[in-house]
Amino acid sequence: MGKLVWNIMRTGATEGADVVARRVATSGWKAVTGRRPPGHPSNPEVSWPTAVGWAAASGAFIGVARLLATRMVARYYTKSAGHPPEALQEDSE
């Protein structure tokens, strides 16, 4: 397995996690606030607390989901190839 395989696996995993995490974050926001999340938080008509709350909540949730997906695919790659992806190997210096 090489660099191209790792990039394809990582990209697929993180994009899939991104889609699922956005849907879950949106559903969670609706459940907690009773409203849809702001479509454009940078719009001046969206209140600061709403814009910052959505950015913080969705950003953290999506970031963690992408991290988990990358770690899972790295574990699979390592088992399959017998070594971690080159991009994740520690510098030996």
C-alpha positions, 0 to 999 in steps of 0.5 A: 500500500502506498501514499495514493491508497492512504490518501484515498482511504483518508479522504473517503473516511473523513468526507463520510464522517463529515456528512454524517456529523453535519446531519447529527449536529443539525439534528442535535441543534434542532432538538436543543434549540427547537430551531434549525441552525443558521444557514449562514452564521456570518449573516449580520441578521443572525445573533452573535450567540447563535452564530458563535454557538453553532460554529463552536458546537458544529465545528467541535463535533465535526472535527472529532468525527473526522479525527475518529474516522481518520484514526479508524482508517489508519488502524485498518491501513496499518493492519493491512500493510504491516506499517502505518501510513508514511504520512503518520510515521514519526520523524526519526530525527 
